[in-house]
Amino acid sequence: MFFLIISFVLYVNVCFGHSLINTQSLPFIKETIATQSVQTDPDDPAIWIHPNQVELSLIIGTDKTARIGGLYVFDLNGKIIQRISNLDRPNNVDIEYGFKINETYSIDIVAVTERRKQRLRIFSINIHTRQLYEITGSNTYVFIDINGHEAAPMGIGLYKRADDRKIYAIVSRKSGPRQGYLGQYELIWNRETIDLKFIRYFGNLQGSEIESVVVDDQLGFIYYSDEGYGIHKYNVDPNTDQNEQISFINTTNIWQGDSEGLALYTTSDKNGYLIITDQLEHG
């Protein structure tokens, strides 16, 4: 099994400061590159952009096998350049830039949900070697007040608040309540590792489950896919007074499968596109 690398297709035009608008149908596309194969079950790639040489950017994805799963790092030609082994059912992965260590030093980080361990695994990216190094602290467990599938982390989106550069993880789960489906956690530097601090539960569920989440750092919005139903938009800053849903797009009559994968592509400070996949069997 392998990841497919495709040219961007823009499914939904978004004015980030307002509602989701201008849904449009587009033709099927084909991959431009396929990565080398992973062991079993590839899922949820994220892209890290090199700060100086874009051609040295990385694709990071999971092999979501129980007990012997892994985190794979590929170059832009799809070649595996690193494999981190023995993750127990890793699911989704996200990247954030500029996690502040102290007043003068910051690092780029990768966070992945480890479903069967009920925690996040966190790694730093060395921009010179393009290698990942684990910096998971002793307190990266999520949904610790909950049991069963409702405690099993699945999707993740990282958010860096513009005014103070604090970074938060927004985590979805395999199943959950109709209200408060997402957990939000602040990432805390603790000597040489990163721990989590629980902040809040938020976000409504109206379909089957929530996996994919994506965050607009600049404007402070989160979009998440309510599979079988649609896309929700909320304020992601926990300090905002506006904690209710901002807007929603119903995908039940647009998509044939699950609107599972989400990504943002910005074209200016306040405009861009929300990219949504239509996940089909043999699609």
Sequence and secondary structure as in RCSB ss.txt:
>XXXX:A:sequence
MFFLIISFVLYVNVCFGHSLINTQSLPFIKETIATQSVQTDPDDPAIWIHPNQVELSLIIGTDKTARIGGLYVFD
LNGKIIQRISNLDRPNNVDIEYGFKINETYSIDIVAVTERRKQRLRIFSINIHTRQLYEITGSNTYVFIDINGHE
AAPMGIGLYKRADDRKIYAIVSRKSGPRQGYLGQYELIWNRETIDLKFIRYFGNLQGSEIESVVVDDQLGFIYYS
DEGYGIHKYNVDPNTDQNEQISFINTTNIWQGDSEGLALYTTSDKNGYLIITDQLEHG
>XXXX:A:secstr
   EEE     EEEETTS EEEE       EEEE    SS EEEEEEE  SS GGG EEEEEE  TTTEEEEEE 
TTS EEEEEEEESSEEEEEEEEEEESSSS EEEEEEEEEGGGTEEEEEEE TTT  EEE B S  B STT  GGG
G EEEEEEEE TTT  EEEEEEESS  SEEEEEEEEEEEETTEEEEEEEEEEEE  SS EEEEEEETTTTEEEEE
ETTTEEEEEE  TT S  S  EEEE TTT SSB   EEEEESSSSEEEEEE  B TT 
